[in-house]
């Protein structure tokens, strides 16, 4: 467990769909209609309720976030955000990825949510380099805590040991254990 200005930050290697938090973040695509990786897992675990609510929302631009209930998952809500597809780093990807994290946290505050779990957005089929994506995620979270605050616990739920080690190293370098 780490702590940054009163917000507890946890690293977990595991399945984000099992998290009993106020909101899990879905690394969605622009349609919000399901896909592979985290997106597919969340839609499968949450059941048809999530898909029906996503259809009513009508999509989400890259870097923005939308919210639905969590269906059959133990969390209360799903915050769907769209990270960028990595195309070499010269197409505003860093800013879009930063915005995906920051806007997810903004939406959590709007709904008075205190605990949130993030996957490693854009690092799967969207091919964002994992270490660079991790630095962006941590920077966005820290900046949000500095500017807004209000989140008690942030979980980074990482599907692989590889991603877990990257997050652990970056957090240790930024705030120590």
Number of C-alpha atoms within 10 A of each C-alpha: 9 17 16 13 9 13 18 15 19 15 20 19 15 16 15 25 24 13 19 15 21 21 29 33 32 32 31 29 23 19 15 25 18 21 15 14 14 22 19 16 17 29 26 17 16 21 15 13 14 24 18 12 16 21 12 8 14 11 18 18 17 19 22 20 27 22 22 18 17 23 21 17 22 17 22 17 23 28 25 27 29 29 31 27 20 19 12 11 11 8 12 12 21 20 14 20 27 22 22 27 27 23 20 28 29 18 16 26 16 9 13 12 20 18 23 26 27 21 22 24 28 23 21 15 11 15 15 24 14 18 16 13 22 24 17 19 25 18 16 21 21 17 13 18 19 11 9 12 18 18 20 15 19 23 20 25 23 23 17 12 12 11 21 19 15 18 24 17 14 16 19 12 10 13 10 11 10
